Amino acid sequence: MDKISSRDISFPKSEQSLLKKRLDQGKDIYTTQIKDEKGKYKVGDVLKSPIGKLKVVSVKEDVTVKNFPFKDELSKKQLKAVFKEPWDLVRLTKLGFTIKNSLS
């Protein structure tokens, strides 16, 4: 059973359109959580976001750069920032739809 969470998860505005497109195509999305955010999300959590309700599918800790999805899309500076601190790789999937999504 899904764990209902009152927590929100946010994404940079510049990424929201691409993330929503991936979700609408039935693909999962990933986010990294570092510092205070590490350990915040658990498998099965349902989260509110600007792109709809999302479900946490998996949480992997301290994935290596080699195994990091989308590593080719990050700058060296971004990679350095992510891998400098302990972190979680959170995989999210679309859960249902929102009124906002159904109107677009």
VOLO-724681 format. One record per residue (C-alpha): x, y, z. Coordinates in steps of 0.2 Angstrom, whole numbers, padded with zeros to 4 digits, always signed. Last residue first. Example, Ala and Ser with C-alpha at 12.3 -4.5 7.8 and 13.67 -1.06 7.14 Angstrom:
<sites>
+0068-0005+0036 +0062-0022+0039 
</sites>
This chain:
<sites>
-0017+0103-0106 -0033+0102-0096 -0030+0084-0089 -0013+0089-0082 -0020+0104-0072 -0034+0093-0065 -0020+0081-0059 -0016+0063-0065 -0014+0046-0058 +0003+0043-0050 +0018+0047-0061 +0034+0038-0057 +0049+0044-0047 +0067+0037-0045 +0077+0045-0031 +0096+0045-0031 +0101+0048-0013 +0116+0058-0008 +0132+0059+0002 +0141+0075-0003 +0154+0079-0016 +0146+0068-0029 +0132+0081-0033 +0143+0096-0033 +0156+0088-0044 +0143+0082-0056 +0136+0100-0057 +0153+0108-0060 +0157+0095-0073 +0141+0099-0082 +0126+0087-0082 +0117+0079-0096 +0130+0066-0099 +0127+0060-0081 +0109+0056-0086 +0108+0040-0076 +0122+0039-0063 +0131+0022-0064 +0148+0028-0068 +0146+0043-0056 +0144+0030-0042 +0127+0029-0033 +0128+0035-0016 +0111+0029-0009 +0098+0022-0020 +0079+0026-0017 +0066+0017-0028 +0049+0019-0034 +0044+0035-0025 +0026+0040-0031 +0022+0056-0040 +0007+0067-0039 +0007+0081-0053 +0020+0092-0062 +0021+0105-0048 +0023+0092-0035 +0014+0082-0022 +0022+0066-0016 +0017+0048-0013 +0029+0038-0003 +0031+0020-0008 +0050+0019-0007 +0056+0032+0006 +0060+0051+0004 +0069+0062+0016 +0085+0051+0017 +0096+0065+0009 +0086+0081+0008 +0097+0090+0022 +0113+0086+0012 +0109+0079-0005 +0094+0073-0014 +0096+0068-0033 +0081+0067-0044 +0075+0054-0057 +0061+0053-0068 +0051+0037-0074 +0044+0035-0092 +0026+0033-0096 +0027+0046-0110 +0017+0058-0099 +0031+0056-0086 +0044+0060-0098 +0035+0076-0104 +0032+0081-0086 +0051+0080-0083 +0055+0090-0099 +0042+0104-0094 +0048+0105-0076 +0066+0107-0080 +0068+0126-0081 +0055+0128-0067 +0068+0119-0055 +0060+0104-0047 +0049+0103-0031 +0044+0089-0020 +0030+0091-0008 +0027+0082+0008 +0009+0077+0014 +0014+0059+0012 +0002+0045+0009 +0012+0029+0010 +0006+0017-0004 +0000+0000+0000 
</sites>
